[in-house]
């Protein structure tokens, strides 16, 4: 809301600002000036906004100080934007206008009609929004390079009480508790039970067969819990486990535990299907026509069918510099990374089979699907969310510090008073 309030302030300034022959310089800011009419309009518009929102006005001297400081800071930032060559393209501006319109459920055309129906200038509105975008961009350019967030800082936040409450991951944990075993016996017993489960017995059946807690409340299973509610003995191991994993032994005063991570849920829990591919790319060039490229890829395909190694042929012939030296192997990739035609063929090709030659936007290909998997990317998403929270917190702090620094460095001469 603050962003749009600032836009409205800029907009009203453009609407009502008229410099007359009696206009005077109110403030000098380095190489720029702020006119008295501009200051008066800003004061008037701010007062109108307070009244419209039904808010009590602060004392005039405080109001005057806040408005002059805002105008001064904007002028400093706009001068830096000019120095840095910061520009907002028409496309960026139109996208921002569309986003602004969508806040009120309007199209860009409807927003324009609404503004003009209120006897206001849509051109001035565009300019006010453009100015605000420039200010935001120069602030970002000044502040972002100063923000450093380490891997350890992210992990500390994720493991903190605040981090856990914001991220809200829950784990569904089952357990088997074994008692009355000598220390030299429990490792062998636990291994035997885990082997039984891996060979087909359900964890529930193993609980019935071996757990001291069977027939107690929920058979001793912990159910859904966030990390702060999980017994300390289990926490470190649970963080490393994937859905369906079983781990043991874990020794406590109560006995020996085997735990199963039955499920995980939360907004940062996500898996994606990934494919590992090997390919050969033949491009058209000034010395190789389309027909020659097609003939070459067809010849390579025949040689592959005759038993030659794709890795060797890729190193010799492939025009993909990123994978050529690795025998044509690409990284694990989710859907949506590659060219549309490449992905279509990749999806249709069986594991360890060669595709027929096909043409994408990059040239002629043959691909081989090496493996497919469902990858848990929750850790990456968790770190992304933690990074975002920490970044926004540091950004606000650093922005205030940076603005104070550049304000202190600027030459400012205020020629009017409240």
ABEGO torsion letter per residue (X at the ends): XAAAAAAAAAAAAAAABBBBAABBBABBBEABBBBAAAAAAAAAAAAAAAAAAGBBBBBAAAAAAAAAAAAAAAAAAAAAAAAAGBBBBAAAAAAAAAAAAAAAGBBAAAAAAAAAAAGBBAAAAAAAAAAAAAAAAAAAAAAAAABBBBAAAAAAAAABAAAAAAAGBBBBBBBBBBBGBBAAAAAAAAAAAAAAAAAGBBAAAAAAAABAABGBBGGGBAEBBBAAABBAAAAAAAAABBBGBBBOBBBBAAEBBBBBBABBBEAABBBBBBBBBBBBBBBBBAABBAAAAAAAAAAAAAAAAAGBBAAAAAAAABABAAAAAAGGBBBBBBBGABBAAAAAAAAABBBGBBBBBBBBAAEBBBBBBABBBBBBAAAAAAAAAAAAAAAAAAAAAAAAAAAAAAAAABBBBBABBX
